[in-house]
Amino acid sequence: MHEVAIVRDIFSTLEAAYPDRMDRILKIEIQAGLLCSVQPILIQNAFQAFVLETPHYAQTELEVELLPIVAYCPSCAKNFEVLYHRFVCGCGKPSDQIIQGEELRISKVIFKPNENEY
């Protein structure tokens, strides 16, 4: 299950970016494109398993936002949403120029306020 590796990578990335604030993370929001091969329920399960193994993250939540597949049509110079894996623009021309849908990224991290900040 590659979702476990993804969750570990998320926490490694956050530990590198916020080494002094990791204990204050309340919520992690990620965006996953429909083509990135991440299943929301599986990533949630992997996240829960990771947090059980790592008690100091027990209060941390994960929110997964699925992003639709969007392609660009060079024929009519418009973006269009790919539905049912049909990469065909409304103008009838096919396109394989994907501009959204392959990404997997941390979009937001919410921290508990530091008691010293008040």
N, CA, C and O atoms as CSV, one atom per row, in Angstrom:
chain,resi,resn,atom,element,x,y,z
A,1,MET,N,N,0.856,-1.180,0.000
A,1,MET,CA,C,0.000,0.000,0.000
A,1,MET,C,C,0.900,1.241,0.000
A,1,MET,O,O,1.552,1.537,1.001
A,2,HIS,N,N,0.933,1.960,-1.116
A,2,HIS,CA,C,1.815,3.121,-1.221
A,2,HIS,C,C,1.328,4.320,-0.416
A,2,HIS,O,O,2.067,5.290,-0.245
A,3,GLU,N,N,0.097,4.268,0.079
A,3,GLU,CA,C,-0.433,5.373,0.882
A,3,GLU,C,C,0.351,5.534,2.186
A,3,GLU,O,O,0.516,6.650,2.679
A,4,VAL,N,N,0.837,4.411,2.747
A,4,VAL,CA,C,1.631,4.480,3.976
A,4,VAL,C,C,2.906,5.284,3.721
A,4,VAL,O,O,3.279,6.133,4.530
A,5,ALA,N,N,3.569,5.015,2.600
A,5,ALA,CA,C,4.781,5.762,2.244
A,5,ALA,C,C,4.458,7.236,2.016
A,5,ALA,O,O,5.250,8.108,2.374
A,6,ILE,N,N,3.319,7.512,1.432
A,6,ILE,CA,C,2.914,8.903,1.186
A,6,ILE,C,C,2.722,9.636,2.513
A,6,ILE,O,O,3.178,10.768,2.673
A,7,VAL,N,N,2.047,8.989,3.460
A,7,VAL,CA,C,1.824,9.616,4.770
A,7,VAL,C,C,3.156,9.871,5.465
A,7,VAL,O,O,3.359,10.937,6.047
A,8,ARG,N,N,4.049,8.916,5.410
A,8,ARG,CA,C,5.380,9.110,6.016
A,8,ARG,C,C,6.104,10.285,5.341
A,8,ARG,O,O,6.757,11.083,6.013
A,9,ASP,N,N,5.983,10.384,4.022
A,9,ASP,CA,C,6.606,11.500,3.293
A,9,ASP,C,C,5.998,12.840,3.689
A,9,ASP,O,O,6.706,13.841,3.798
A,10,ILE,N,N,4.693,12.856,3.902
A,10,ILE,CA,C,4.025,14.092,4.340
A,10,ILE,C,C,4.625,14.562,5.660
A,10,ILE,O,O,4.975,15.733,5.812
A,11,PHE,N,N,4.740,13.638,6.614
A,11,PHE,CA,C,5.285,14.015,7.919
A,11,PHE,C,C,6.773,14.365,7.832
A,11,PHE,O,O,7.231,15.260,8.542
A,12,SER,N,N,7.526,13.685,6.985
A,12,SER,CA,C,8.944,14.032,6.801
A,12,SER,C,C,9.084,15.439,6.231
A,12,SER,O,O,9.937,16.213,6.664
A,13,THR,N,N,8.242,15.760,5.263
A,13,THR,CA,C,8.258,17.092,4.665
A,13,THR,C,C,7.934,18.153,5.708
A,13,THR,O,O,8.598,19.187,5.778
A,14,LEU,N,N,6.909,17.894,6.519
A,14,LEU,CA,C,6.512,18.862,7.543
A,14,LEU,C,C,7.571,18.984,8.636
A,14,LEU,O,O,7.812,20.078,9.147
A,15,GLU,N,N,8.208,17.862,8.999
A,15,GLU,CA,C,9.275,17.919,10.004
A,15,GLU,C,C,10.443,18.764,9.507
A,15,GLU,O,O,11.065,19.484,10.287
A,16,ALA,N,N,10.742,18.679,8.222
A,16,ALA,CA,C,11.825,19.485,7.653
A,16,ALA,C,C,11.436,20.972,7.590
A,16,ALA,O,O,12.265,21.849,7.832
A,17,ALA,N,N,10.178,21.236,7.266
A,17,ALA,CA,C,9.722,22.626,7.118
A,17,ALA,C,C,9.424,23.304,8.453
A,17,ALA,O,O,9.653,24.504,8.601
A,18,TYR,N,N,8.918,22.551,9.417
A,18,TYR,CA,C,8.480,23.121,10.704
A,18,TYR,C,C,9.043,22.326,11.878
A,18,TYR,O,O,8.266,21.799,12.673
A,19,PRO,N,N,10.353,22.220,12.015
A,19,PRO,CA,C,10.912,21.370,13.066
A,19,PRO,C,C,10.522,21.798,14.483
A,19,PRO,O,O,10.414,20.959,15.378
A,20,ASP,N,N,10.315,23.079,14.684
A,20,ASP,CA,C,9.992,23.576,16.023
A,20,ASP,C,C,8.484,23.657,16.298
A,20,ASP,O,O,8.074,24.026,17.399
A,21,ARG,N,N,7.659,23.314,15.300
A,21,ARG,CA,C,6.206,23.431,15.503
A,21,ARG,C,C,5.445,22.123,15.263
A,21,ARG,O,O,4.214,22.119,15.266
A,22,MET,N,N,6.151,21.032,15.058
A,22,MET,CA,C,5.487,19.761,14.744
A,22,MET,C,C,4.516,19.319,15.835
A,22,MET,O,O,3.486,18.710,15.546
A,23,ASP,N,N,4.840,19.624,17.070
A,23,ASP,CA,C,3.970,19.207,18.178
A,23,ASP,C,C,2.691,20.031,18.257
A,23,ASP,O,O,1.813,19.726,19.064
A,24,ARG,N,N,2.570,21.066,17.435
A,24,ARG,CA,C,1.374,21.933,17.467
A,24,ARG,C,C,0.479,21.770,16.244
A,24,ARG,O,O,-0.478,22.527,16.080
A,25,ILE,N,N,0.770,20.795,15.382
A,25,ILE,CA,C,-0.059,20.617,14.183
A,25,ILE,C,C,-1.415,20.044,14.576
A,25,ILE,O,O,-1.506,19.003,15.227
A,26,LEU,N,N,-2.466,20.753,14.163
A,26,LEU,CA,C,-3.831,20.287,14.393
A,26,LEU,C,C,-4.393,19.570,13.173
A,26,LEU,O,O,-5.059,18.541,13.285
A,27,LYS,N,N,-4.107,20.140,12.003
A,27,LYS,CA,C,-4.735,19.616,10.785
A,27,LYS,C,C,-3.802,19.788,9.594
A,27,LYS,O,O,-3.117,20.800,9.443
A,28,ILE,N,N,-3.806,18.758,8.757
A,28,ILE,CA,C,-3.049,18.797,7.506
A,28,ILE,C,C,-4.060,18.629,6.381
A,28,ILE,O,O,-4.862,17.695,6.383
A,29,GLU,N,N,-4.009,19.540,5.429
A,29,GLU,CA,C,-4.892,19.442,4.269
A,29,GLU,C,C,-4.031,19.133,3.049
A,29,GLU,O,O,-3.018,19.790,2.810
A,30,ILE,N,N,-4.444,18.130,2.283
A,30,ILE,CA,C,-3.723,17.806,1.060
A,30,ILE,C,C,-4.692,17.847,-0.116
A,30,ILE,O,O,-5.898,17.653,0.031
A,31,GLN,N,N,-4.124,18.103,-1.273
A,31,GLN,CA,C,-4.887,18.076,-2.518
A,31,GLN,C,C,-4.341,16.937,-3.359
A,31,GLN,O,O,-3.132,16.804,-3.551
A,32,ALA,N,N,-5.263,16.114,-3.859
A,32,ALA,CA,C,-4.871,14.963,-4.667
A,32,ALA,C,C,-5.658,14.982,-5.966
A,32,ALA,O,O,-6.889,14.959,-5.963
A,33,GLY,N,N,-4.939,15.024,-7.065
A,33,GLY,CA,C,-5.586,14.967,-8.370
A,33,GLY,C,C,-6.098,13.562,-8.638
A,33,GLY,O,O,-5.539,12.584,-8.142
A,34,LEU,N,N,-7.156,13.465,-9.417
A,34,LEU,CA,C,-7.765,12.166,-9.705
A,34,LEU,C,C,-6.816,11.209,-10.422
A,34,LEU,O,O,-7.032,9.997,-10.397
A,35,LEU,N,N,-5.777,11.731,-11.057
A,35,LEU,CA,C,-4.830,10.867,-11.765
A,35,LEU,C,C,-3.611,10.483,-10.921
A,35,LEU,O,O,-2.736,9.777,-11.421
A,36,CYS,N,N,-3.525,10.914,-9.681
A,36,CYS,CA,C,-2.325,10.664,-8.881
A,36,CYS,C,C,-2.347,9.311,-8.174
A,36,CYS,O,O,-1.416,8.989,-7.435
A,37,SER,N,N,-3.376,8.530,-8.385
A,37,SER,CA,C,-3.469,7.172,-7.836
A,37,SER,C,C,-3.555,7.120,-6.314
A,37,SER,O,O,-3.095,6.156,-5.703
A,38,VAL,N,N,-4.131,8.132,-5.704
A,38,VAL,CA,C,-4.347,8.121,-4.265
A,38,VAL,C,C,-5.841,7.980,-4.009
A,38,VAL,O,O,-6.653,8.756,-4.512
A,39,GLN,N,N,-6.179,6.981,-3.223
A,39,GLN,CA,C,-7.570,6.774,-2.839
A,39,GLN,C,C,-7.785,7.442,-1.475
A,39,GLN,O,O,-7.092,7.104,-0.515
A,40,PRO,N,N,-8.728,8.378,-1.374
A,40,PRO,CA,C,-8.927,9.099,-0.110
A,40,PRO,C,C,-9.129,8.187,1.105
A,40,PRO,O,O,-8.562,8.445,2.167
A,41,ILE,N,N,-9.915,7.147,0.966
A,41,ILE,CA,C,-10.158,6.267,2.119
A,41,ILE,C,C,-8.884,5.532,2.525
A,41,ILE,O,O,-8.639,5.321,3.713
A,42,LEU,N,N,-8.076,5.143,1.544
A,42,LEU,CA,C,-6.830,4.444,1.856
A,42,LEU,C,C,-5.804,5.377,2.494
A,42,LEU,O,O,-5.069,4.967,3.392
A,43,ILE,N,N,-5.751,6.623,2.038
A,43,ILE,CA,C,-4.810,7.572,2.649
A,43,ILE,C,C,-5.265,7.919,4.063
A,43,ILE,O,O,-4.437,8.111,4.953
A,44,GLN,N,N,-6.577,8.000,4.273
A,44,GLN,CA,C,-7.094,8.249,5.630
A,44,GLN,C,C,-6.746,7.077,6.551
A,44,GLN,O,O,-6.340,7.285,7.695
A,45,ASN,N,N,-6.905,5.850,6.056
A,45,ASN,CA,C,-6.566,4.667,6.857
A,45,ASN,C,C,-5.078,4.629,7.176
A,45,ASN,O,O,-4.694,4.329,8.306
A,46,ALA,N,N,-4.240,4.930,6.193
A,46,ALA,CA,C,-2.795,4.956,6.413
A,46,ALA,C,C,-2.424,6.051,7.415
A,46,ALA,O,O,-1.541,5.870,8.254
A,47,PHE,N,N,-3.112,7.181,7.313
A,47,PHE,CA,C,-2.867,8.288,8.241
A,47,PHE,C,C,-3.217,7.866,9.669
A,47,PHE,O,O,-2.452,8.109,10.602
A,48,GLN,N,N,-4.376,7.235,9.827
A,48,GLN,CA,C,-4.791,6.785,11.162
A,48,GLN,C,C,-3.811,5.769,11.743
A,48,GLN,O,O,-3.503,5.812,12.934
A,49,ALA,N,N,-3.323,4.858,10.906
A,49,ALA,CA,C,-2.343,3.866,11.363
A,49,ALA,C,C,-1.048,4.559,11.795
A,49,ALA,O,O,-0.457,4.204,12.815
A,50,PHE,N,N,-0.613,5.553,11.009
A,50,PHE,CA,C,0.609,6.290,11.348
A,50,PHE,C,C,0.450,7.015,12.675
A,50,PHE,O,O,1.357,6.993,13.508
A,51,VAL,N,N,-0.699,7.660,12.878
A,51,VAL,CA,C,-0.911,8.432,14.111
A,51,VAL,C,C,-0.993,7.501,15.316
A,51,VAL,O,O,-0.583,7.879,16.414
A,52,LEU,N,N,-1.510,6.304,15.133
A,52,LEU,CA,C,-1.535,5.338,16.239
A,52,LEU,C,C,-0.118,4.922,16.625
A,52,LEU,O,O,0.172,4.716,17.804
A,53,GLU,N,N,0.759,4.798,15.639
A,53,GLU,CA,C,2.155,4.445,15.892
A,53,GLU,C,C,2.948,5.607,16.485
A,53,GLU,O,O,3.974,5.398,17.131
A,54,THR,N,N,2.473,6.820,16.265
A,54,THR,CA,C,3.191,8.030,16.672
A,54,THR,C,C,2.267,8.863,17.559
A,54,THR,O,O,1.634,9.803,17.077
A,55,PRO,N,N,2.181,8.530,18.853
A,55,PRO,CA,C,1.196,9.151,19.747
A,55,PRO,C,C,1.225,10.679,19.825
A,55,PRO,O,O,0.189,11.291,20.082
A,56,HIS,N,N,2.392,11.316,19.610
A,56,HIS,CA,C,2.396,12.779,19.723
A,56,HIS,C,C,1.674,13.458,18.555
A,56,HIS,O,O,1.520,14.679,18.554
A,57,TYR,N,N,1.230,12.678,17.562
A,57,TYR,CA,C,0.399,13.224,16.484
A,57,TYR,C,C,-1.060,12.772,16.620
A,57,TYR,O,O,-1.843,12.899,15.678
A,58,ALA,N,N,-1.413,12.257,17.770
A,58,ALA,CA,C,-2.748,11.674,17.978
A,58,ALA,C,C,-3.884,12.664,17.716
A,58,ALA,O,O,-4.970,12.255,17.304
A,59,GLN,N,N,-3.655,13.948,17.947
A,59,GLN,CA,C,-4.711,14.950,17.762
A,59,GLN,C,C,-4.715,15.568,16.366
A,59,GLN,O,O,-5.504,16.470,16.086
A,60,THR,N,N,-3.842,15.086,15.498
A,60,THR,CA,C,-3.727,15.652,14.159
A,60,THR,C,C,-4.770,15.050,13.234
A,60,THR,O,O,-5.001,13.841,13.239
A,61,GLU,N,N,-5.398,15.908,12.440
A,61,GLU,CA,C,-6.398,15.476,11.461
A,61,GLU,C,C,-5.827,15.584,10.056
A,61,GLU,O,O,-4.890,16.340,9.800
A,62,LEU,N,N,-6.415,14.809,9.154
A,62,LEU,CA,C,-6.052,14.898,7.746
A,62,LEU,C,C,-7.314,15.133,6.937
A,62,LEU,O,O,-8.325,14.458,7.131
A,63,GLU,N,N,-7.246,16.094,6.029
A,63,GLU,CA,C,-8.347,16.351,5.100
A,63,GLU,C,C,-7.806,16.211,3.686
A,63,GLU,O,O,-6.781,16.798,3.338
A,64,VAL,N,N,-8.509,15.425,2.874
A,64,VAL,CA,C,-8.091,15.191,1.498
A,64,VAL,C,C,-9.101,15.847,0.557
A,64,VAL,O,O,-10.295,15.554,0.607
A,65,GLU,N,N,-8.606,16.732,-0.294
A,65,GLU,CA,C,-9.442,17.354,-1.316
A,65,GLU,C,C,-9.074,16.733,-2.663
A,65,GLU,O,O,-7.926,16.804,-3.101
A,66,LEU,N,N,-10.061,16.130,-3.303
A,66,LEU,CA,C,-9.821,15.565,-4.634
A,66,LEU,C,C,-9.971,16.651,-5.684
A,66,LEU,O,O,-10.949,17.397,-5.688
A,67,LEU,N,N,-8.999,16.729,-6.565
A,67,LEU,CA,C,-9.030,17.729,-7.638
A,67,LEU,C,C,-9.413,17.049,-8.952
A,67,LEU,O,O,-8.896,15.977,-9.270
A,68,PRO,N,N,-10.298,17.656,-9.699
A,68,PRO,CA,C,-10.702,17.067,-10.980
A,68,PRO,C,C,-9.568,17.133,-12.009
A,68,PRO,O,O,-8.591,17.862,-11.839
A,69,ILE,N,N,-9.726,16.371,-13.049
A,69,ILE,CA,C,-8.774,16.409,-14.158
A,69,ILE,C,C,-9.182,17.558,-15.070
A,69,ILE,O,O,-10.326,17.636,-15.518
A,70,VAL,N,N,-8.235,18.442,-15.337
A,70,VAL,CA,C,-8.481,19.569,-16.232
A,70,VAL,C,C,-7.406,19.521,-17.318
A,70,VAL,O,O,-6.218,19.372,-17.031
A,71,ALA,N,N,-7.843,19.649,-18.549
A,71,ALA,CA,C,-6.921,19.650,-19.689
A,71,ALA,C,C,-7.084,20.957,-20.461
A,71,ALA,O,O,-8.070,21.680,-20.313
A,72,TYR,N,N,-6.083,21.227,-21.285
A,72,TYR,CA,C,-6.092,22.421,-22.123
A,72,TYR,C,C,-6.295,21.982,-23.569
A,72,TYR,O,O,-5.660,21.036,-24.035
A,73,CYS,N,N,-7.181,22.673,-24.270
A,73,CYS,CA,C,-7.437,22.393,-25.681
A,73,CYS,C,C,-6.728,23.448,-26.526
A,73,CYS,O,O,-7.124,24.613,-26.513
A,74,PRO,N,N,-5.684,23.056,-27.262
A,74,PRO,CA,C,-4.991,24.032,-28.101
A,74,PRO,C,C,-5.833,24.497,-29.291
A,74,PRO,O,O,-5.573,25.557,-29.860
A,75,SER,N,N,-6.824,23.716,-29.662
A,75,SER,CA,C,-7.662,24.096,-30.804
A,75,SER,C,C,-8.513,25.321,-30.512
A,75,SER,O,O,-8.632,26.213,-31.351
A,76,CYS,N,N,-9.106,25.365,-29.323
A,76,CYS,CA,C,-9.962,26.511,-28.995
A,76,CYS,C,C,-9.398,27.354,-27.847
A,76,CYS,O,O,-10.037,28.303,-27.392
A,77,ALA,N,N,-8.185,26.996,-27.383
A,77,ALA,CA,C,-7.487,27.743,-26.327
A,77,ALA,C,C,-8.293,27.855,-25.040
A,77,ALA,O,O,-8.323,28.911,-24.408
A,78,LYS,N,N,-8.950,26.753,-24.650
A,78,LYS,CA,C,-9.734,26.737,-23.418
A,78,LYS,C,C,-9.357,25.523,-22.579
A,78,LYS,O,O,-8.904,24.497,-23.086
A,79,ASN,N,N,-9.563,25.684,-21.274
A,79,ASN,CA,C,-9.426,24.556,-20.363
A,79,ASN,C,C,-10.767,23.843,-20.281
A,79,ASN,O,O,-11.820,24.473,-20.385
A,80,PHE,N,N,-10.726,22.523,-20.094
A,80,PHE,CA,C,-11.965,21.769,-19.928
A,80,PHE,C,C,-11.756,20.658,-18.915
A,80,PHE,O,O,-10.656,20.121,-18.781
A,81,GLU,N,N,-12.823,20.321,-18.205
A,81,GLU,CA,C,-12.761,19.234,-17.237
A,81,GLU,C,C,-12.938,17.907,-17.960
A,81,GLU,O,O,-13.832,17.743,-18.791
A,82,VAL,N,N,-12.073,16.975,-17.625
A,82,VAL,CA,C,-12.128,15.644,-18.213
A,82,VAL,C,C,-13.112,14.816,-17.386
A,82,VAL,O,O,-12.916,14.611,-16.189
A,83,LEU,N,N,-14.159,14.350,-18.038
A,83,LEU,CA,C,-15.163,13.536,-17.359
A,83,LEU,C,C,-15.173,12.138,-17.948
A,83,LEU,O,O,-15.087,11.957,-19.163
A,84,TYR,N,N,-15.279,11.154,-17.069
A,84,TYR,CA,C,-15.337,9.749,-17.495
A,84,TYR,C,C,-14.129,9.362,-18.353
A,84,TYR,O,O,-14.240,8.542,-19.264
A,85,HIS,N,N,-12.990,9.956,-18.051
A,85,HIS,CA,C,-11.718,9.688,-18.755
A,85,HIS,C,C,-11.802,9.939,-20.257
A,85,HIS,O,O,-11.104,9.297,-21.042
A,86,ARG,N,N,-12.659,10.875,-20.648
A,86,ARG,CA,C,-12.752,11.286,-22.054
A,86,ARG,C,C,-12.011,12.623,-22.187
A,86,ARG,O,O,-12.499,13.666,-21.750
A,87,PHE,N,N,-10.858,12.568,-22.782
A,87,PHE,CA,C,-10.018,13.742,-22.963
A,87,PHE,C,C,-10.404,14.467,-24.251
A,87,PHE,O,O,-9.583,14.669,-25.146
A,88,VAL,N,N,-11.676,14.850,-24.316
A,88,VAL,CA,C,-12.203,15.523,-25.501
A,88,VAL,C,C,-12.856,16.826,-25.048
A,88,VAL,O,O,-13.716,16.837,-24.167
A,89,CYS,N,N,-12.433,17.909,-25.662
A,89,CYS,CA,C,-12.957,19.238,-25.344
A,89,CYS,C,C,-14.405,19.367,-25.842
A,89,CYS,O,O,-14.880,18.554,-26.635
A,90,GLY,N,N,-15.076,20.390,-25.365
A,90,GLY,CA,C,-16.420,20.696,-25.830
A,90,GLY,C,C,-16.475,21.010,-27.314
A,90,GLY,O,O,-17.525,20.874,-27.942
A,91,CYS,N,N,-15.347,21.430,-27.879
A,91,CYS,CA,C,-15.299,21.722,-29.315
A,91,CYS,C,C,-15.157,20.445,-30.145
A,91,CYS,O,O,-15.199,20.485,-31.375
A,92,GLY,N,N,-14.988,19.301,-29.451
A,92,GLY,CA,C,-14.897,18.014,-30.146
A,92,GLY,C,C,-13.485,17.534,-30.420
A,92,GLY,O,O,-13.304,16.421,-30.913
A,93,LYS,N,N,-12.481,18.339,-30.117
A,93,LYS,CA,C,-11.084,17.962,-30.375
A,93,LYS,C,C,-10.492,17.263,-29.143
A,93,LYS,O,O,-10.728,17.693,-28.014
A,94,PRO,N,N,-9.730,16.198,-29.357
A,94,PRO,CA,C,-9.059,15.531,-28.226
A,94,PRO,C,C,-7.829,16.322,-27.787
A,94,PRO,O,O,-7.238,17.059,-28.577
A,95,SER,N,N,-7.454,16.161,-26.526
A,95,SER,CA,C,-6.252,16.815,-26.006
A,95,SER,C,C,-5.672,15.974,-24.881
A,95,SER,O,O,-6.404,15.412,-24.066
A,96,ASP,N,N,-4.354,15.897,-24.847
A,96,ASP,CA,C,-3.676,15.201,-23.763
A,96,ASP,C,C,-2.850,16.164,-22.906
A,96,ASP,O,O,-1.973,15.736,-22.156
A,97,GLN,N,N,-3.131,17.452,-23.020
A,97,GLN,CA,C,-2.396,18.468,-22.271
A,97,GLN,C,C,-3.049,18.687,-20.904
A,97,GLN,O,O,-3.888,19.570,-20.729
A,98,ILE,N,N,-2.648,17.872,-19.959
A,98,ILE,CA,C,-3.223,17.916,-18.611
A,98,ILE,C,C,-2.617,19.087,-17.846
A,98,ILE,O,O,-1.396,19.231,-17.788
A,99,ILE,N,N,-3.468,19.917,-17.262
A,99,ILE,CA,C,-2.968,21.036,-16.461
A,99,ILE,C,C,-3.309,20.861,-14.978
A,99,ILE,O,O,-2.752,21.558,-14.130
A,100,GLN,N,N,-4.211,19.946,-14.664
A,100,GLN,CA,C,-4.538,19.642,-13.273
A,100,GLN,C,C,-5.033,18.210,-13.214
A,100,GLN,O,O,-5.700,17.723,-14.127
A,101,GLY,N,N,-4.686,17.543,-12.107
A,101,GLY,CA,C,-5.192,16.199,-11.897
A,101,GLY,C,C,-4.127,15.174,-11.556
A,101,GLY,O,O,-4.445,14.060,-11.139
A,102,GLU,N,N,-2.860,15.544,-11.732
A,102,GLU,CA,C,-1.766,14.620,-11.436
A,102,GLU,C,C,-1.059,14.943,-10.117
A,102,GLU,O,O,-0.214,14.171,-9.663
A,103,GLU,N,N,-1.397,16.069,-9.506
A,103,GLU,CA,C,-0.661,16.557,-8.347
A,103,GLU,C,C,-1.083,15.867,-7.041
A,103,GLU,O,O,-2.198,15.364,-6.900
A,104,LEU,N,N,-0.158,15.870,-6.120
A,104,LEU,CA,C,-0.404,15.460,-4.740
A,104,LEU,C,C,0.432,16.413,-3.904
A,104,LEU,O,O,1.661,16.352,-3.927
A,105,ARG,N,N,-0.233,17.295,-3.165
A,105,ARG,CA,C,0.513,18.317,-2.438
A,105,ARG,C,C,-0.153,18.649,-1.103
A,105,ARG,O,O,-1.360,18.491,-0.917
A,106,ILE,N,N,0.682,19.108,-0.202
A,106,ILE,CA,C,0.195,19.638,1.068
A,106,ILE,C,C,-0.285,21.050,0.764
A,106,ILE,O,O,0.498,21.901,0.343
A,107,SER,N,N,-1.554,21.292,0.973
A,107,SER,CA,C,-2.090,22.609,0.632
A,107,SER,C,C,-2.202,23.548,1.828
A,107,SER,O,O,-2.186,24.770,1.676
A,108,LYS,N,N,-2.317,22.955,3.031
A,108,LYS,CA,C,-2.487,23.810,4.207
A,108,LYS,C,C,-2.109,23.022,5.457
A,108,LYS,O,O,-2.369,21.823,5.556
A,109,VAL,N,N,-1.492,23.720,6.408
A,109,VAL,CA,C,-1.175,23.138,7.707
A,109,VAL,C,C,-1.703,24.097,8.760
A,109,VAL,O,O,-1.373,25.283,8.754
A,110,ILE,N,N,-2.515,23.583,9.655
A,110,ILE,CA,C,-3.097,24.417,10.709
A,110,ILE,C,C,-2.444,24.027,12.038
A,110,ILE,O,O,-2.397,22.852,12.403
A,111,PHE,N,N,-1.943,25.041,12.751
A,111,PHE,CA,C,-1.250,24.830,14.012
A,111,PHE,C,C,-2.083,25.337,15.185
A,111,PHE,O,O,-2.885,26.259,15.040
A,112,LYS,N,N,-1.883,24.722,16.344
A,112,LYS,CA,C,-2.424,25.267,17.590
A,112,LYS,C,C,-1.649,26.543,17.876
A,112,LYS,O,O,-0.452,26.615,17.598
A,113,PRO,N,N,-2.315,27.552,18.428
A,113,PRO,CA,C,-1.571,28.766,18.783
A,113,PRO,C,C,-0.543,28.447,19.868
A,113,PRO,O,O,-0.790,27.627,20.752
A,114,ASN,N,N,0.579,29.088,19.789
A,114,ASN,CA,C,1.619,28.950,20.806
A,114,ASN,C,C,1.208,29.777,22.008
A,114,ASN,O,O,0.820,30.936,21.860
A,115,GLU,N,N,1.288,29.191,23.209
A,115,GLU,CA,C,0.896,29.929,24.422
A,115,GLU,C,C,1.718,31.192,24.604
A,115,GLU,O,O,1.249,32.152,25.215
A,116,ASN,N,N,2.948,31.207,24.077
A,116,ASN,CA,C,3.815,32.376,24.213
A,116,ASN,C,C,3.449,33.499,23.266
A,116,ASN,O,O,3.964,34.610,23.397
A,117,GLU,N,N,2.552,33.227,22.299
A,117,GLU,CA,C,2.184,34.247,21.317
A,117,GLU,C,C,1.151,35.224,21.852
A,117,GLU,O,O,0.871,36.236,21.209
A,118,TYR,N,N,0.588,34.944,23.005
A,118,TYR,CA,C,-0.445,35.831,23.552
A,118,TYR,C,C,0.057,36.646,24.696
A,118,TYR,O,O,-0.692,37.440,25.264
